[in-house]
Amino acid sequence: MALRRACAGQCRIVEAHWFGACRLQARLHFAAQWFEDVRVTVRLLPRPLPLQWLSSLWSKSKETLTFEADLDYAPSFHLEVFRHRWLTSRQIRVAAGSRDWGVCRPGPVVLTTRTDWTQELTPVVNSLINSRGYDLLSVRFGAESPHLVATVALEALSDEQAAAGFLGVMRELAAGASTHRHKS
């Protein structure tokens, strides 16, 4: 697996267990103090169960890897990010006689339920913006263990370089979450 090769020299697998035929969970120990109590869960499509597998294909379920870890300092905020992208490859037909359409690519849009934006969120959001190439499906920060939970489509980790990049993004997110603590 690409993730195992990307981890070489950075961390080691402490234990691994299969839960059924479709879920593998492993505990990792990193050589450097980036994370504590790290768990990685790989969820595969249920190939051994043909009806469930077909249902998964029909609903366009993805095989995923979920990274869970505690940080040196628990974040003092709760943040959940779900990345949904709406893309089309079809040509848009413009009715005859209508104005020409201009297409622009907006920057990131953040919708929040917070009434104020605190400085401690800025490094985390910047790290998320910079991680766009890794198609994180979801990211959650919180004061309760695990402090950081991130899920990515398994296909995004198809080679060693992509897997190493994912670990780099996890380090950046952890650093962003603890930046505020180090400054105070």
VMD Tcl script that builds the backbone (N, CA, C; Angstrom):
set m [mol new atoms 552]
animate dup $m
set s [atomselect $m all]
$s set {name element resname resid chain x y z} {
  {N N MET 1 A 0.839 -1.174 0.000}
  {CA C MET 1 A 0.000 0.000 0.000}
  {C C MET 1 A 0.888 1.242 0.000}
  {N N ALA 2 A 0.487 2.249 -0.737}
  {CA C ALA 2 A 1.254 3.483 -0.866}
  {C C ALA 2 A 1.434 4.179 0.479}
  {N N LEU 3 A 0.436 4.123 1.331}
  {CA C LEU 3 A 0.524 4.786 2.626}
  {C C LEU 3 A 1.613 4.142 3.482}
  {N N ARG 4 A 1.728 2.838 3.431}
  {CA C ARG 4 A 2.765 2.147 4.211}
  {C C ARG 4 A 4.150 2.590 3.748}
  {N N ARG 5 A 4.346 2.684 2.425}
  {CA C ARG 5 A 5.638 3.131 1.906}
  {C C ARG 5 A 5.896 4.594 2.259}
  {N N ALA 6 A 4.856 5.423 2.235}
  {CA C ALA 6 A 5.009 6.841 2.575}
  {C C ALA 6 A 5.343 7.019 4.052}
  {N N CYS 7 A 4.882 6.098 4.880}
  {CA C CYS 7 A 5.140 6.166 6.332}
  {C C CYS 7 A 6.539 5.702 6.691}
  {N N ALA 8 A 7.198 4.988 5.804}
  {CA C ALA 8 A 8.510 4.419 6.107}
  {C C ALA 8 A 9.443 5.503 6.629}
  {N N GLY 9 A 10.019 5.262 7.797}
  {CA C GLY 9 A 10.936 6.215 8.399}
  {C C GLY 9 A 10.236 7.290 9.219}
  {N N GLN 10 A 8.953 7.506 8.995}
  {CA C GLN 10 A 8.214 8.531 9.730}
  {C C GLN 10 A 7.380 7.923 10.851}
  {N N CYS 11 A 6.837 6.748 10.593}
  {CA C CYS 11 A 6.011 6.099 11.610}
  {C C CYS 11 A 6.043 4.594 11.396}
  {N N ARG 12 A 5.517 3.895 12.385}
  {CA C ARG 12 A 5.431 2.440 12.251}
  {C C ARG 12 A 4.031 2.001 12.664}
  {N N ILE 13 A 3.621 0.884 12.113}
  {CA C ILE 13 A 2.316 0.323 12.449}
  {C C ILE 13 A 2.477 -0.469 13.744}
  {N N VAL 14 A 1.729 -0.074 14.770}
  {CA C VAL 14 A 1.804 -0.730 16.073}
  {C C VAL 14 A 0.937 -1.980 16.075}
  {N N GLU 15 A -0.274 -1.861 15.559}
  {CA C GLU 15 A -1.169 -3.015 15.440}
  {C C GLU 15 A -2.179 -2.747 14.341}
  {N N ALA 16 A -2.708 -3.826 13.785}
  {CA C ALA 16 A -3.724 -3.717 12.741}
  {C C ALA 16 A -4.741 -4.840 12.925}
  {N N HIS 17 A -6.020 -4.493 12.723}
  {CA C HIS 17 A -7.095 -5.469 12.865}
  {C C HIS 17 A -8.115 -5.275 11.745}
  {N N TRP 18 A -8.612 -6.389 11.231}
  {CA C TRP 18 A -9.726 -6.358 10.285}
  {C C TRP 18 A -11.022 -6.462 11.079}
  {N N PHE 19 A -11.978 -5.625 10.746}
  {CA C PHE 19 A -13.328 -5.689 11.303}
  {C C PHE 19 A -14.231 -6.043 10.133}
  {N N GLY 20 A -14.576 -7.308 10.026}
  {CA C GLY 20 A -15.319 -7.773 8.859}
  {C C GLY 20 A -14.383 -7.819 7.661}
  {N N ALA 21 A -14.982 -7.936 6.485}
  {CA C ALA 21 A -14.192 -8.044 5.262}
  {C C ALA 21 A -13.899 -6.698 4.629}
  {N N CYS 22 A -14.448 -5.619 5.196}
  {CA C CYS 22 A -14.387 -4.335 4.493}
  {C C CYS 22 A -13.766 -3.193 5.294}
  {N N ARG 23 A -13.332 -3.450 6.520}
  {CA C ARG 23 A -12.796 -2.352 7.331}
  {C C ARG 23 A -11.533 -2.806 8.037}
  {N N LEU 24 A -10.457 -2.075 7.805}
  {CA C LEU 24 A -9.169 -2.328 8.421}
  {C C LEU 24 A -8.829 -1.129 9.288}
  {N N GLN 25 A -8.443 -1.387 10.535}
  {CA C GLN 25 A -8.053 -0.300 11.418}
  {C C GLN 25 A -6.648 -0.585 11.928}
  {N N ALA 26 A -5.809 0.445 11.879}
  {CA C ALA 26 A -4.428 0.297 12.338}
  {C C ALA 26 A -4.079 1.444 13.278}
  {N N ARG 27 A -3.279 1.132 14.280}
  {CA C ARG 27 A -2.729 2.160 15.161}
  {C C ARG 27 A -1.305 2.431 14.705}
  {N N LEU 28 A -0.944 3.703 14.646}
  {CA C LEU 28 A 0.380 4.100 14.192}
  {C C LEU 28 A 1.116 4.842 15.296}
  {N N HIS 29 A 2.440 4.761 15.259}
  {CA C HIS 29 A 3.277 5.538 16.165}
  {C C HIS 29 A 4.266 6.322 15.300}
  {N N PHE 30 A 4.237 7.652 15.421}
  {CA C PHE 30 A 5.128 8.503 14.646}
  {C C PHE 30 A 6.435 8.712 15.391}
  {N N ALA 31 A 7.550 8.721 14.642}
  {CA C ALA 31 A 8.871 8.931 15.238}
  {C C ALA 31 A 8.970 10.341 15.818}
  {N N ALA 32 A 8.501 11.329 15.084}
  {CA C ALA 32 A 8.488 12.706 15.585}
  {C C ALA 32 A 7.184 12.923 16.353}
  {N N GLN 33 A 7.148 13.919 17.180}
  {CA C GLN 33 A 5.977 14.171 18.020}
  {C C GLN 33 A 4.906 14.995 17.300}
  {N N TRP 34 A 4.490 14.583 16.118}
  {CA C TRP 34 A 3.448 15.305 15.390}
  {C C TRP 34 A 2.081 14.986 15.968}
  {N N PHE 35 A 1.862 13.699 16.235}
  {CA C PHE 35 A 0.548 13.226 16.658}
  {C C PHE 35 A 0.693 12.216 17.784}
  {N N GLU 36 A -0.392 12.045 18.523}
  {CA C GLU 36 A -0.450 11.010 19.549}
  {C C GLU 36 A -1.685 10.156 19.298}
  {N N ASP 37 A -1.617 8.907 19.725}
  {CA C ASP 37 A -2.745 7.973 19.617}
  {C C ASP 37 A -3.392 8.019 18.227}
  {N N VAL 38 A -2.596 7.687 17.215}
  {CA C VAL 38 A -3.042 7.766 15.817}
  {C C VAL 38 A -3.715 6.470 15.401}
  {N N ARG 39 A -4.892 6.609 14.780}
  {CA C ARG 39 A -5.602 5.474 14.190}
  {C C ARG 39 A -5.912 5.813 12.734}
  {N N VAL 40 A -5.762 4.820 11.901}
  {CA C VAL 40 A -6.132 4.939 10.492}
  {C C VAL 40 A -7.138 3.841 10.217}
  {N N THR 41 A -8.283 4.228 9.640}
  {CA C THR 41 A -9.312 3.255 9.292}
  {C C THR 41 A -9.524 3.291 7.788}
  {N N VAL 42 A -9.407 2.127 7.168}
  {CA C VAL 42 A -9.648 2.001 5.730}
  {C C VAL 42 A -10.983 1.286 5.553}
  {N N ARG 43 A -11.889 1.933 4.838}
  {CA C ARG 43 A -13.197 1.328 4.546}
  {C C ARG 43 A -13.244 1.002 3.060}
  {N N LEU 44 A -13.422 -0.278 2.782}
  {CA C LEU 44 A -13.486 -0.761 1.409}
  {C C LEU 44 A -14.932 -1.039 1.026}
  {N N LEU 45 A -15.198 -1.070 -0.268}
  {CA C LEU 45 A -16.530 -1.463 -0.728}
  {C C LEU 45 A -16.736 -2.936 -0.394}
  {N N PRO 46 A -17.955 -3.336 -0.091}
  {CA C PRO 46 A -18.220 -4.722 0.348}
  {C C PRO 46 A -18.233 -5.722 -0.809}
  {N N ARG 47 A -17.080 -5.965 -1.403}
  {CA C ARG 47 A -16.987 -6.881 -2.544}
  {C C ARG 47 A -17.455 -8.311 -2.232}
  {N N PRO 48 A -17.182 -8.847 -1.022}
  {CA C PRO 48 A -17.625 -10.213 -0.728}
  {C C PRO 48 A -19.150 -10.362 -0.656}
  {N N LEU 49 A -19.868 -9.267 -0.539}
  {CA C LEU 49 A -21.331 -9.307 -0.442}
  {C C LEU 49 A -21.912 -8.641 -1.696}
  {N N PRO 50 A -22.203 -9.421 -2.731}
  {CA C PRO 50 A -22.566 -8.861 -4.037}
  {C C PRO 50 A -23.709 -7.833 -4.012}
  {N N LEU 51 A -24.762 -8.068 -3.261}
  {CA C LEU 51 A -25.869 -7.112 -3.241}
  {C C LEU 51 A -25.457 -5.789 -2.590}
  {N N GLN 52 A -24.726 -5.865 -1.496}
  {CA C GLN 52 A -24.249 -4.640 -0.844}
  {C C GLN 52 A -23.232 -3.917 -1.727}
  {N N TRP 53 A -22.415 -4.689 -2.420}
  {CA C TRP 53 A -21.429 -4.092 -3.321}
  {C C TRP 53 A -22.127 -3.341 -4.450}
  {N N LEU 54 A -23.139 -3.968 -5.062}
  {CA C LEU 54 A -23.900 -3.296 -6.120}
  {C C LEU 54 A -24.604 -2.046 -5.592}
  {N N SER 55 A -25.153 -2.140 -4.383}
  {CA C SER 55 A -25.795 -0.976 -3.767}
  {C C SER 55 A -24.778 0.143 -3.548}
  {N N SER 56 A -23.563 -0.204 -3.127}
  {CA C SER 56 A -22.506 0.786 -2.929}
  {C C SER 56 A -22.118 1.449 -4.245}
  {N N LEU 57 A -22.026 0.644 -5.285}
  {CA C LEU 57 A -21.710 1.205 -6.602}
  {C C LEU 57 A -22.821 2.135 -7.080}
  {N N TRP 58 A -24.063 1.702 -6.874}
  {CA C TRP 58 A -25.217 2.492 -7.299}
  {C C TRP 58 A -25.256 3.844 -6.587}
  {N N SER 59 A -24.952 3.845 -5.299}
  {CA C SER 59 A -24.982 5.092 -4.522}
  {C C SER 59 A -23.661 5.876 -4.627}
  {N N LYS 60 A -22.745 5.370 -5.452}
  {CA C LYS 60 A -21.452 6.017 -5.702}
  {C C LYS 60 A -20.639 6.204 -4.424}
  {N N SER 61 A -20.709 5.205 -3.551}
  {CA C SER 61 A -19.900 5.224 -2.334}
  {C C SER 61 A -18.432 5.110 -2.711}
  {N N LYS 62 A -17.579 5.688 -1.881}
  {CA C LYS 62 A -16.141 5.645 -2.137}
  {C C LYS 62 A -15.443 4.846 -1.059}
  {N N GLU 63 A -14.353 4.231 -1.440}
  {CA C GLU 63 A -13.475 3.619 -0.460}
  {C C GLU 63 A -12.701 4.765 0.181}
  {N N THR 64 A -12.595 4.739 1.503}
  {CA C THR 64 A -12.005 5.883 2.197}
  {C C THR 64 A -10.928 5.476 3.185}
  {N N LEU 65 A -10.119 6.453 3.535}
  {CA C LEU 65 A -9.154 6.324 4.607}
  {C C LEU 65 A -9.454 7.456 5.583}
  {N N THR 66 A -9.629 7.118 6.849}
  {CA C THR 66 A -9.891 8.118 7.889}
  {C C THR 66 A -8.708 8.125 8.842}
  {N N PHE 67 A -8.143 9.305 9.037}
  {CA C PHE 67 A -6.990 9.532 9.902}
  {C C PHE 67 A -7.493 10.204 11.172}
  {N N GLU 68 A -7.243 9.592 12.337}
  {CA C GLU 68 A -7.672 10.149 13.617}
  {C C GLU 68 A -6.450 10.266 14.523}
  {N N ALA 69 A -6.303 11.424 15.179}
  {CA C ALA 69 A -5.153 11.610 16.054}
  {C C ALA 69 A -5.440 12.668 17.110}
  {N N ASP 70 A -4.736 12.540 18.199}
  {CA C ASP 70 A -4.729 13.588 19.211}
  {C C ASP 70 A -3.531 14.474 18.927}
  {N N LEU 71 A -3.664 15.748 19.251}
  {CA C LEU 71 A -2.595 16.716 19.043}
  {C C LEU 71 A -1.919 17.002 20.384}
  {N N ASP 72 A -0.748 17.632 20.337}
  {CA C ASP 72 A -0.064 17.996 21.584}
  {C C ASP 72 A -0.950 18.860 22.463}
  {N N TYR 73 A -1.671 19.775 21.836}
  {CA C TYR 73 A -2.598 20.652 22.551}
  {C C TYR 73 A -3.982 20.478 21.943}
  {N N ALA 74 A -4.965 20.247 22.767}
  {CA C ALA 74 A -6.341 20.128 22.264}
  {C C ALA 74 A -6.779 21.489 21.729}
  {N N PRO 75 A -7.362 21.534 20.530}
  {CA C PRO 75 A -7.840 22.813 20.005}
  {C C PRO 75 A -8.906 23.402 20.925}
  {N N SER 76 A -8.919 24.721 21.018}
  {CA C SER 76 A -9.924 25.382 21.860}
  {C C SER 76 A -11.168 25.721 21.049}
  {N N PHE 77 A -11.258 25.166 19.838}
  {CA C PHE 77 A -12.398 25.422 18.960}
  {C C PHE 77 A -12.923 24.105 18.412}
  {N N HIS 78 A -14.128 24.153 17.900}
  {CA C HIS 78 A -14.725 23.000 17.225}
  {C C HIS 78 A -14.966 23.426 15.778}
  {N N LEU 79 A -14.425 22.678 14.836}
  {CA C LEU 79 A -14.554 23.009 13.424}
  {C C LEU 79 A -14.813 21.735 12.648}
  {N N GLU 80 A -15.858 21.751 11.828}
  {CA C GLU 80 A -16.143 20.631 10.925}
  {C C GLU 80 A -16.218 21.180 9.522}
  {N N VAL 81 A -15.508 20.541 8.624}
  {CA C VAL 81 A -15.471 20.978 7.233}
  {C C VAL 81 A -15.842 19.794 6.359}
  {N N PHE 82 A -16.801 20.016 5.497}
  {CA C PHE 82 A -17.192 19.006 4.514}
  {C C PHE 82 A -16.962 19.619 3.152}
  {N N ARG 83 A -16.189 18.961 2.327}
  {CA C ARG 83 A -15.836 19.517 1.026}
  {C C ARG 83 A -16.697 18.864 -0.045}
  {N N HIS 84 A -17.600 19.626 -0.573}
  {CA C HIS 84 A -18.417 19.154 -1.682}
  {C C HIS 84 A -18.094 20.010 -2.889}
  {N N ARG 85 A -17.909 19.385 -4.012}
  {CA C ARG 85 A -17.583 20.125 -5.230}
  {C C ARG 85 A -18.625 19.818 -6.282}
  {N N TRP 86 A -19.073 20.858 -6.922}
  {CA C TRP 86 A -20.036 20.715 -8.001}
  {C C TRP 86 A -19.311 21.097 -9.283}
  {N N LEU 87 A -19.030 20.111 -10.100}
  {CA C LEU 87 A -18.322 20.338 -11.350}
  {C C LEU 87 A -19.142 19.793 -12.505}
  {N N THR 88 A -18.944 20.378 -13.644}
  {CA C THR 88 A -19.585 19.836 -14.831}
  {C C THR 88 A -18.591 19.853 -15.979}
  {N N SER 89 A -18.650 18.860 -16.813}
  {CA C SER 89 A -17.788 18.831 -17.990}
  {C C SER 89 A -18.602 19.094 -19.247}
  {N N ARG 90 A -19.888 19.279 -19.065}
  {CA C ARG 90 A -20.754 19.539 -20.209}
  {C C ARG 90 A -20.682 21.003 -20.617}
  {N N GLN 91 A -20.850 21.231 -21.892}
  {CA C GLN 91 A -20.926 22.598 -22.389}
  {C C GLN 91 A -22.278 23.178 -22.017}
  {N N ILE 92 A -22.274 24.391 -21.549}
  {CA C ILE 92 A -23.523 25.050 -21.204}
  {C C ILE 92 A -24.012 25.784 -22.451}
  {N N ARG 93 A -25.235 25.521 -22.839}
  {CA C ARG 93 A -25.791 26.183 -24.013}
  {C C ARG 93 A -26.453 27.487 -23.591}
  {N N VAL 94 A -26.093 28.528 -24.281}
  {CA C VAL 94 A -26.658 29.835 -23.995}
  {C C VAL 94 A -27.708 30.118 -25.071}
  {N N ALA 95 A -28.870 30.504 -24.623}
  {CA C ALA 95 A -29.965 30.775 -25.571}
  {C C ALA 95 A -29.566 31.879 -26.536}
  {N N ALA 96 A -30.038 31.745 -27.776}
  {CA C ALA 96 A -29.751 32.744 -28.806}
  {C C ALA 96 A -30.275 34.108 -28.346}
  {N N GLY 97 A -29.468 35.128 -28.576}
  {CA C GLY 97 A -29.889 36.474 -28.229}
  {C C GLY 97 A -29.579 36.860 -26.794}
  {N N SER 98 A -29.098 35.947 -26.010}
  {CA C SER 98 A -28.785 36.298 -24.626}
  {C C SER 98 A -27.380 36.888 -24.562}
  {N N ARG 99 A -27.096 37.504 -23.467}
  {CA C ARG 99 A -25.770 38.100 -23.272}
  {C C ARG 99 A -24.726 37.005 -23.138}
  {N N ASP 100 A -23.520 37.383 -23.455}
  {CA C ASP 100 A -22.422 36.436 -23.252}
  {C C ASP 100 A -22.251 36.193 -21.762}
  {N N TRP 101 A -21.945 34.978 -21.429}
  {CA C TRP 101 A -21.757 34.623 -20.034}
  {C C TRP 101 A -20.275 34.709 -19.706}
  {N N GLY 102 A -19.976 35.282 -18.585}
  {CA C GLY 102 A -18.603 35.304 -18.094}
  {C C GLY 102 A -18.471 34.268 -16.986}
  {N N VAL 103 A -17.427 33.505 -17.024}
  {CA C VAL 103 A -17.213 32.481 -16.012}
  {C C VAL 103 A -16.005 32.892 -15.183}
  {N N CYS 104 A -16.172 32.848 -13.874}
  {CA C CYS 104 A -15.050 33.174 -12.994}
  {C C CYS 104 A -14.873 32.043 -11.992}
  {N N ARG 105 A -13.710 31.958 -11.457}
  {CA C ARG 105 A -13.408 30.939 -10.447}
  {C C ARG 105 A -13.266 31.644 -9.106}
  {N N PRO 106 A -14.275 31.526 -8.266}
  {CA C PRO 106 A -14.194 32.206 -6.976}
  {C C PRO 106 A -13.205 31.514 -6.049}
  {N N GLY 107 A -12.749 32.249 -5.066}
  {CA C GLY 107 A -11.893 31.677 -4.033}
  {C C GLY 107 A -12.738 30.842 -3.095}
  {N N PRO 108 A -12.139 30.335 -2.054}
  {CA C PRO 108 A -12.881 29.524 -1.093}
  {C C PRO 108 A -14.008 30.324 -0.441}
  {N N VAL 109 A -15.093 29.643 -0.165}
  {CA C VAL 109 A -16.229 30.255 0.511}
  {C C VAL 109 A -16.387 29.543 1.847}
  {N N VAL 110 A -16.441 30.307 2.919}
  {CA C VAL 110 A -16.595 29.733 4.251}
  {C C VAL 110 A -17.946 30.153 4.797}
  {N N LEU 111 A -18.781 29.179 5.102}
  {CA C LEU 111 A -20.056 29.433 5.757}
  {C C LEU 111 A -19.911 28.976 7.200}
  {N N THR 112 A -20.273 29.825 8.116}
  {CA C THR 112 A -20.069 29.504 9.524}
  {C C THR 112 A -21.282 29.886 10.358}
  {N N THR 113 A -21.440 29.217 11.469}
  {CA C THR 113 A -22.504 29.564 12.407}
  {C C THR 113 A -21.965 30.462 13.518}
  {N N ARG 114 A -20.685 30.738 13.474}
  {CA C ARG 114 A -20.073 31.601 14.495}
  {C C ARG 114 A -20.440 33.051 14.238}
  {N N THR 115 A -20.647 33.802 15.285}
  {CA C THR 115 A -20.947 35.232 15.140}
  {C C THR 115 A -19.665 36.051 15.030}
  {N N ASP 116 A -18.537 35.480 15.429}
  {CA C ASP 116 A -17.265 36.175 15.297}
  {C C ASP 116 A -16.212 35.200 14.781}
  {N N TRP 117 A -15.252 35.733 14.063}
  {CA C TRP 117 A -14.175 34.924 13.497}
  {C C TRP 117 A -12.950 35.152 14.361}
  {N N THR 118 A -12.474 34.101 15.001}
  {CA C THR 118 A -11.324 34.253 15.883}
  {C C THR 118 A -10.041 33.961 15.118}
  {N N GLN 119 A -8.960 34.555 15.572}
  {CA C GLN 119 A -7.674 34.400 14.907}
  {C C GLN 119 A -7.191 32.950 14.911}
  {N N GLU 120 A -7.608 32.166 15.894}
  {CA C GLU 120 A -7.124 30.784 15.980}
  {C C GLU 120 A -7.606 29.922 14.818}
  {N N LEU 121 A -8.665 30.315 14.136}
  {CA C LEU 121 A -9.166 29.544 12.999}
  {C C LEU 121 A -8.390 29.826 11.717}
  {N N THR 122 A -7.777 30.989 11.607}
  {CA C THR 122 A -7.118 31.391 10.364}
  {C C THR 122 A -6.047 30.410 9.900}
  {N N PRO 123 A -5.089 29.972 10.744}
  {CA C PRO 123 A -4.079 29.022 10.250}
  {C C PRO 123 A -4.681 27.691 9.792}
  {N N VAL 124 A -5.716 27.232 10.470}
  {CA C VAL 124 A -6.353 25.968 10.094}
  {C C VAL 124 A -7.042 26.109 8.748}
  {N N VAL 125 A -7.794 27.185 8.570}
  {CA C VAL 125 A -8.493 27.403 7.302}
  {C C VAL 125 A -7.483 27.591 6.164}
  {N N ASN 126 A -6.386 28.306 6.417}
  {CA C ASN 126 A -5.354 28.457 5.391}
  {C C ASN 126 A -4.759 27.106 5.003}
  {N N SER 127 A -4.524 26.242 5.980}
  {CA C SER 127 A -4.007 24.898 5.678}
  {C C SER 127 A -5.006 24.109 4.839}
  {N N LEU 128 A -6.293 24.239 5.158}
  {CA C LEU 128 A -7.318 23.536 4.377}
  {C C LEU 128 A -7.367 24.057 2.948}
  {N N ILE 129 A -7.255 25.365 2.776}
  {CA C ILE 129 A -7.271 25.957 1.440}
  {C C ILE 129 A -6.095 25.442 0.628}
  {N N ASN 130 A -4.928 25.348 1.260}
  {CA C ASN 130 A -3.731 24.880 0.557}
  {C C ASN 130 A -3.753 23.386 0.270}
  {N N SER 131 A -4.629 22.638 0.930}
  {CA C SER 131 A -4.684 21.180 0.742}
  {C C SER 131 A -5.672 20.780 -0.347}
  {N N ARG 132 A -6.075 21.685 -1.187}
  {CA C ARG 132 A -7.123 21.433 -2.173}
  {C C ARG 132 A -6.840 20.226 -3.062}
  {N N GLY 133 A -5.574 19.977 -3.361}
  {CA C GLY 133 A -5.249 18.870 -4.249}
  {C C GLY 133 A -5.499 17.501 -3.658}
  {N N TYR 134 A -5.736 17.419 -2.357}
  {CA C TYR 134 A -5.892 16.117 -1.728}
  {C C TYR 134 A -7.334 15.714 -1.521}
  {N N ASP 135 A -8.277 16.520 -1.969}
  {CA C ASP 135 A -9.702 16.181 -1.923}
  {C C ASP 135 A -10.128 15.569 -0.597}
  {N N LEU 136 A -9.875 16.297 0.468}
  {CA C LEU 136 A -10.330 15.832 1.775}
  {C C LEU 136 A -11.851 15.836 1.780}
  {N N LEU 137 A -12.454 14.702 2.103}
  {CA C LEU 137 A -13.908 14.611 2.121}
  {C C LEU 137 A -14.478 15.296 3.358}
  {N N SER 138 A -13.772 15.185 4.471}
  {CA C SER 138 A -14.204 15.856 5.697}
  {C C SER 138 A -13.012 16.017 6.630}
  {N N VAL 139 A -13.090 17.055 7.459}
  {CA C VAL 139 A -12.078 17.323 8.474}
  {C C VAL 139 A -12.817 17.826 9.703}
  {N N ARG 140 A -12.404 17.331 10.869}
  {CA C ARG 140 A -13.031 17.779 12.110}
  {C C ARG 140 A -11.952 18.024 13.153}
  {N N PHE 141 A -12.048 19.177 13.809}
  {CA C PHE 141 A -11.202 19.510 14.949}
  {C C PHE 141 A -12.088 19.647 16.164}
  {N N GLY 142 A -11.587 19.255 17.316}
  {CA C GLY 142 A -12.361 19.424 18.537}
  {C C GLY 142 A -11.506 19.225 19.771}
  {N N ALA 143 A -12.023 19.667 20.900}
  {CA C ALA 143 A -11.308 19.540 22.164}
  {C C ALA 143 A -11.334 18.105 22.692}
  {N N GLU 144 A -12.347 17.337 22.283}
  {CA C GLU 144 A -12.462 15.939 22.709}
  {C C GLU 144 A -11.607 15.041 21.816}
  {N N SER 145 A -11.107 13.950 22.379}
  {CA C SER 145 A -10.308 12.989 21.628}
  {C C SER 145 A -11.200 12.212 20.654}
  {N N PRO 146 A -10.760 11.984 19.439}
  {CA C PRO 146 A -9.556 12.480 18.792}
  {C C PRO 146 A -9.704 13.955 18.391}
  {N N HIS 147 A -8.613 14.708 18.510}
  {CA C HIS 147 A -8.646 16.144 18.225}
  {C C HIS 147 A -8.747 16.443 16.731}
  {N N LEU 148 A -8.192 15.572 15.916}
  {CA C LEU 148 A -8.187 15.756 14.459}
  {C C LEU 148 A -8.688 14.481 13.803}
  {N N VAL 149 A -9.710 14.624 12.947}
  {CA C VAL 149 A -10.229 13.498 12.166}
  {C C VAL 149 A -10.355 13.983 10.724}
  {N N ALA 150 A -9.698 13.299 9.803}
  {CA C ALA 150 A -9.753 13.681 8.391}
  {C C ALA 150 A -10.017 12.442 7.549}
  {N N THR 151 A -10.907 12.583 6.572}
  {CA C THR 151 A -11.238 11.470 5.683}
  {C C THR 151 A -10.930 11.869 4.249}
  {N N VAL 152 A -10.304 10.944 3.531}
  {CA C VAL 152 A -9.930 11.165 2.133}
  {C C VAL 152 A -10.337 9.923 1.345}
  {N N ALA 153 A -10.676 10.114 0.076}
  {CA C ALA 153 A -10.974 8.970 -0.790}
  {C C ALA 153 A -9.694 8.161 -0.965}
  {N N LEU 154 A -9.797 6.868 -0.849}
  {CA C LEU 154 A -8.630 5.991 -0.942}
  {C C LEU 154 A -7.931 6.140 -2.292}
  {N N GLU 155 A -8.692 6.376 -3.334}
  {CA C GLU 155 A -8.099 6.533 -4.669}
  {C C GLU 155 A -7.178 7.753 -4.749}
  {N N ALA 156 A -7.352 8.736 -3.866}
  {CA C ALA 156 A -6.489 9.916 -3.857}
  {C C ALA 156 A -5.099 9.593 -3.322}
  {N N LEU 157 A -4.938 8.422 -2.706}
  {CA C LEU 157 A -3.652 7.999 -2.151}
  {C C LEU 157 A -3.054 6.877 -2.986}
  {N N SER 158 A -3.234 6.966 -4.284}
  {CA C SER 158 A -2.891 5.874 -5.184}
  {C C SER 158 A -1.394 5.609 -5.305}
  {N N ASP 159 A -0.560 6.584 -5.002}
  {CA C ASP 159 A 0.870 6.340 -5.097}
  {C C ASP 159 A 1.578 6.893 -3.860}
  {N N GLU 160 A 2.851 6.574 -3.748}
  {CA C GLU 160 A 3.630 6.942 -2.563}
  {C C GLU 160 A 3.706 8.463 -2.381}
  {N N GLN 161 A 3.851 9.194 -3.479}
  {CA C GLN 161 A 3.956 10.652 -3.410}
  {C C GLN 161 A 2.652 11.265 -2.896}
  {N N ALA 162 A 1.515 10.782 -3.366}
  {CA C ALA 162 A 0.224 11.288 -2.899}
  {C C ALA 162 A 0.010 10.974 -1.428}
  {N N ALA 163 A 0.397 9.765 -1.010}
  {CA C ALA 163 A 0.251 9.388 0.401}
  {C C ALA 163 A 1.148 10.240 1.287}
  {N N ALA 164 A 2.382 10.501 0.848}
  {CA C ALA 164 A 3.285 11.365 1.613}
  {C C ALA 164 A 2.724 12.783 1.674}
  {N N GLY 165 A 2.120 13.239 0.585}
  {CA C GLY 165 A 1.490 14.564 0.566}
  {C C GLY 165 A 0.345 14.641 1.551}
  {N N PHE 166 A -0.435 13.564 1.657}
  {CA C PHE 166 A -1.540 13.524 2.615}
  {C C PHE 166 A -1.013 13.635 4.041}
  {N N LEU 167 A 0.062 12.905 4.358}
  {CA C LEU 167 A 0.658 13.005 5.693}
  {C C LEU 167 A 1.176 14.416 5.943}
  {N N GLY 168 A 1.709 15.059 4.906}
  {CA C GLY 168 A 2.164 16.441 5.031}
  {C C GLY 168 A 1.009 17.378 5.343}
  {N N VAL 169 A -0.131 17.159 4.693}
  {CA C VAL 169 A -1.322 17.971 4.964}
  {C C VAL 169 A -1.780 17.765 6.397}
  {N N MET 170 A -1.737 16.531 6.898}
  {CA C MET 170 A -2.130 16.270 8.282}
  {C C MET 170 A -1.211 17.017 9.251}
  {N N ARG 171 A 0.094 17.043 8.957}
  {CA C ARG 171 A 1.039 17.789 9.802}
  {C C ARG 171 A 0.732 19.284 9.763}
  {N N GLU 172 A 0.426 19.811 8.565}
  {CA C GLU 172 A 0.092 21.237 8.436}
  {C C GLU 172 A -1.173 21.580 9.216}
  {N N LEU 173 A -2.178 20.719 9.122}
  {CA C LEU 173 A -3.417 20.961 9.865}
  {C C LEU 173 A -3.159 20.938 11.371}
  {N N ALA 174 A -2.348 19.985 11.824}
  {CA C ALA 174 A -2.014 19.908 13.248}
  {C C ALA 174 A -1.239 21.145 13.684}
  {N N ALA 175 A -0.305 21.583 12.854}
  {CA C ALA 175 A 0.473 22.781 13.181}
  {C C ALA 175 A -0.432 24.010 13.214}
  {N N GLY 176 A -1.350 24.096 12.267}
  {CA C GLY 176 A -2.276 25.226 12.236}
  {C C GLY 176 A -3.166 25.267 13.464}
  {N N ALA 177 A -3.599 24.100 13.923}
  {CA C ALA 177 A -4.477 24.034 15.091}
  {C C ALA 177 A -3.731 24.391 16.373}
  {N N SER 178 A -2.427 24.135 16.406}
  {CA C SER 178 A -1.686 24.424 17.631}
  {C C SER 178 A -0.932 25.749 17.567}
  {N N THR 179 A -1.000 26.472 16.447}
  {CA C THR 179 A -0.299 27.750 16.314}
  {C C THR 179 A -0.713 28.728 17.387}
  {N N HIS 180 A -2.000 28.819 17.636}
  {CA C HIS 180 A -2.522 29.759 18.620}
  {C C HIS 180 A -1.979 29.435 20.008}
  {N N ARG 181 A -1.856 28.174 20.349}
  {CA C ARG 181 A -1.372 27.756 21.676}
  {C C ARG 181 A 0.089 28.156 21.868}
  {N N HIS 182 A 0.897 28.014 20.784}
  {CA C HIS 182 A 2.318 28.324 20.906}
  {C C HIS 182 A 2.568 29.816 21.046}
  {N N LYS 183 A 1.686 30.640 20.497}
  {CA C LYS 183 A 1.851 32.088 20.572}
  {C C LYS 183 A 1.414 32.649 21.908}
  {N N SER 184 A 0.510 31.947 22.609}
  {CA C SER 184 A 0.022 32.512 23.866}
  {C C SER 184 A 0.947 32.234 25.019}
}
mol reanalyze $m
mol bondsrecalc $m
mol representation Tube
mol addrep $m
